[in-house]
Amino acid sequence: MASSAHALAEATPASRDKYVDLLRVASLGTVVLGHWLMAAVSVRGDGRAEVGNLLAVEPRLQLLTWALQVMPVFFFVGGFSHALSYRSLRRKAGENGENGGAALYSVFLRARLQRLLRPTVVFIGVWGALALALQLVGREGGLLDVTLRLVAQPLWFIGIYLAMVAFTPPLLRLHERYGWGAFGGLVAAAGLVDVLRFGSGVPYVEFLNFAFVWLAVHQLGFLRADGKLRRPHLLAGAGLAGAVLLVAYGPYPRSMVGMPGEKISNMAPPTFALLCHGLWLVGGVESLRGPAQRWLRRPRVWRAVVAANGVSMTAFLWHLTAMLGVYGALLALGVRLPEPATGVWWAQVPVRVVVAGVVTALLVTVFRRFEQPSAVVLGESGVSPAGVRSAAALGVTLCLFGVLGLSMVGFGGLLEGRTAVLIAVRVTAPVAVAMTLAGWLLVERAGRGRPAAA
């Protein structure tokens, strides 16, 4: 990996926006570190292990989420990258004399989703098989049950990102026509959803903000791609002021991540306060672009960013497996775990983080090859354009509901048909796994073409 990263770094064109790559790595790295720190594993009086949340044990630390809840930055970077990718494919299609929008859409989906879906499908397959084997041999209870549920939770991010990729072509057209107006429309829609939710008590309307909030942040990436984020400090100030006012005087909780037992979460479903938080973060990181770009001119720094980008999704998928594996090993060895947030607990944090990092690196070494994309070719697929588009759209939809459902129900109870409610629809783990696999195969097949005749 080191040699390939070195070669890629050396071949980087001067026009590439290196800061975007740094933001992608830094945002996922911050999420990973945050998960490792927030996990408060303890042993109850009956000897059973449970995983709590450090932010619930120490509520004063919830203010840290205003800086460390950085998923909006990743989605902002996604918007930037998706705009460039789709425009590049559209330009190549025009140069080849092709104008089939349906074929272009399916190729775009496959090109953008390869590095996302392939490692995700492998992760789901490995954990699904492991969960089934554990259940068949009767191994259950304690930290194992918690692990089977928790390792699947980060998959919600995959589902949201899938939706962003799927909506890129139509939303990019809206952006190219209306610019800031398209972004403003999504912001207004997110605000209206919260008014209907909290002001009028309209049932289920809050789930619309899974789309409006995150797509608004994604739309900022389009604006960045066109050089229209010229005053990021104003965006950061407006977002921070809005978030402070909404939390201080509205029904919104202080934490920008979900907290156990809270009736209202800023994350699930996303709220207008979280959207303001996203504006503050995007404006903040854009304000740091200048010094960061100067730092990235150092060859060693850029090589590290390139290497990390090549395995970032694999590390994200497996980091909770590594962390819970470390705690499981400590319990198996009879190590007494200190009470969360005590002095001893904080003293052990660096050791636990380093060990979890080492285990994650080992898992990345095993699974990183599935994150490497294959070549994507624009050309004829032998299927009608309408059929190609339908297959691609169906595939993304199945993957979306599959991974979101699995993030809620987890890998436990595969044989019992344990269920969770996904937007008023009950899903089970076996059905969610089947939907994800079927959707991935459809996306792969729809986007795979053969070279057109010269």
PERA-V45579 format. One record per residue. N is the residue number from 1. RES is the residue in one letter. NEAR is the number of other C-alpha atoms within 8 Angstrom. Layout:
n:res:near
N:RES:NEAR
N:RES:NEAR
This chain:
n:res:near
1:M:5
2:A:6
3:S:6
4:S:7
5:A:13
6:H:10
7:A:8
8:L:9
9:A:11
10:E:6
11:A:6
12:T:7
13:P:5
14:A:4
15:S:4
16:R:6
17:D:6
18:K:9
19:Y:10
20:V:8
21:D:11
22:L:9
23:L:11
24:R:12
25:V:12
26:A:8
27:S:12
28:L:12
29:G:9
30:T:10
31:V:12
32:V:10
33:L:9
34:G:9
35:H:9
36:W:11
37:L:10
38:M:9
39:A:10
40:A:10
41:V:11
42:S:12
43:V:10
44:R:8
45:G:5
46:D:5
47:G:6
48:R:9
49:A:10
50:E:11
51:V:10
52:G:9
53:N:11
54:L:12
55:L:11
56:A:9
57:V:8
58:E:9
59:P:7
60:R:6
61:L:8
62:Q:12
63:L:9
64:L:7
65:T:11
66:W:10
67:A:8
68:L:9
69:Q:10
70:V:12
71:M:9
72:P:12
73:V:13
74:F:12
75:F:13
76:F:14
77:V:13
78:G:10
79:G:16
80:F:15
81:S:9
82:H:11
83:A:13
84:L:9
85:S:10
86:Y:10
87:R:8
88:S:8
89:L:10
90:R:9
91:R:8
92:K:8
93:A:12
94:G:9
95:E:7
96:N:6
97:G:6
98:E:7
99:N:6
100:G:7
101:G:7
102:A:10
103:A:12
104:L:12
105:Y:11
106:S:14
107:V:14
108:F:12
109:L:13
110:R:14
111:A:10
112:R:11
113:L:11
114:Q:12
115:R:12
116:L:11
117:L:9
118:R:11
119:P:15
120:T:9
121:V:11
122:V:9
123:F:10
124:I:9
125:G:8
126:V:8
127:W:9
128:G:9
129:A:8
130:L:8
131:A:12
132:L:10
133:A:8
134:L:10
135:Q:11
136:L:7
137:V:6
138:G:6
139:R:7
140:E:8
141:G:6
142:G:9
143:L:11
144:L:8
145:D:10
146:V:10
147:T:10
148:L:12
149:R:12
150:L:9
151:V:11
152:A:12
153:Q:11
154:P:9
155:L:12
156:W:10
157:F:7
158:I:12
159:G:13
160:I:11
161:Y:9
162:L:12
163:A:10
164:M:11
165:V:11
166:A:10
167:F:8
168:T:11
169:P:9
170:P:7
171:L:10
172:L:10
173:R:8
174:L:10
175:H:15
176:E:7
177:R:6
178:Y:8
179:G:10
180:W:8
181:G:8
182:A:12
183:F:12
184:G:8
185:G:8
186:L:12
187:V:11
188:A:8
189:A:9
190:A:14
191:G:9
192:L:8
193:V:12
194:D:12
195:V:9
196:L:11
197:R:12
198:F:9
199:G:7
200:S:7
201:G:7
202:V:8
203:P:6
204:Y:6
205:V:9
206:E:13
207:F:9
208:L:9
209:N:13
210:F:12
211:A:8
212:F:12
213:V:16
214:W:13
215:L:10
216:A:12
217:V:15
218:H:15
219:Q:14
220:L:12
221:G:16
222:F:13
223:L:14
224:R:10
225:A:10
226:D:6
227:G:7
228:K:7
229:L:7
230:R:5
231:R:6
232:P:12
233:H:9
234:L:8
235:L:12
236:A:14
237:G:10
238:A:11
239:G:14
240:L:12
241:A:8
242:G:10
243:A:12
244:V:8
245:L:9
246:L:11
247:V:12
248:A:7
249:Y:6
250:G:7
251:P:8
252:Y:12
253:P:9
254:R:7
255:S:11
256:M:14
257:V:9
258:G:10
259:M:10
260:P:6
261:G:4
262:E:7
263:K:4
264:I:7
265:S:15
266:N:15
267:M:10
268:A:7
269:P:10
270:P:13
271:T:15
272:F:10
273:A:12
274:L:13
275:L:14
276:C:13
277:H:13
278:G:13
279:L:14
280:W:14
281:L:13
282:V:14
283:G:14
284:G:11
285:V:8
286:E:8
287:S:9
288:L:8
289:R:9
290:G:7
291:P:7
292:A:9
293:Q:10
294:R:8
295:W:8
296:L:11
297:R:8
298:R:8
299:P:8
300:R:6
301:V:10
302:W:12
303:R:11
304:A:9
305:V:11
306:V:12
307:A:12
308:A:9
309:N:10
310:G:9
311:V:11
312:S:10
313:M:10
314:T:12
315:A:12
316:F:10
317:L:12
318:W:13
319:H:12
320:L:11
321:T:10
322:A:13
323:M:11
324:L:9
325:G:8
326:V:11
327:Y:9
328:G:9
329:A:8
330:L:10
331:L:10
332:A:7
333:L:6
334:G:6
335:V:7
336:R:6
337:L:8
338:P:8
339:E:7
340:P:11
341:A:9
342:T:8
343:G:6
344:V:7
345:W:11
346:W:9
347:A:7
348:Q:8
349:V:9
350:P:7
351:V:7
352:R:9
353:V:11
354:V:8
355:V:9
356:A:13
357:G:10
358:V:8
359:V:10
360:T:13
361:A:9
362:L:8
363:L:11
364:V:12
365:T:7
366:V:7
367:F:10
368:R:11
369:R:6
370:F:10
371:E:15
372:Q:9
373:P:8
374:S:5
375:A:4
376:V:8
377:V:9
378:L:11
379:G:8
380:E:10
381:S:8
382:G:5
383:V:7
384:S:6
385:P:10
386:A:7
387:G:8
388:V:14
389:R:13
390:S:8
391:A:11
392:A:15
393:A:10
394:L:10
395:G:14
396:V:14
397:T:9
398:L:12
399:C:16
400:L:14
401:F:12
402:G:14
403:V:15
404:L:13
405:G:15
406:L:16
407:S:12
408:M:11
409:V:14
410:G:13
411:F:13
412:G:11
413:G:9
414:L:12
415:L:7
416:E:5
417:G:9
418:R:11
419:T:9
420:A:10
421:V:10
422:L:10
423:I:6
424:A:5
425:V:6
426:R:8
427:V:12
428:T:14
429:A:17
430:P:8
431:V:9
432:A:14
433:V:12
434:A:9
435:M:12
436:T:15
437:L:10
438:A:11
439:G:14
440:W:13
441:L:9
442:L:12
443:V:16
444:E:9
445:R:7
446:A:15
447:G:15
448:R:11
449:G:11
450:R:9
451:P:8
452:A:7
453:A:3
454:A:2
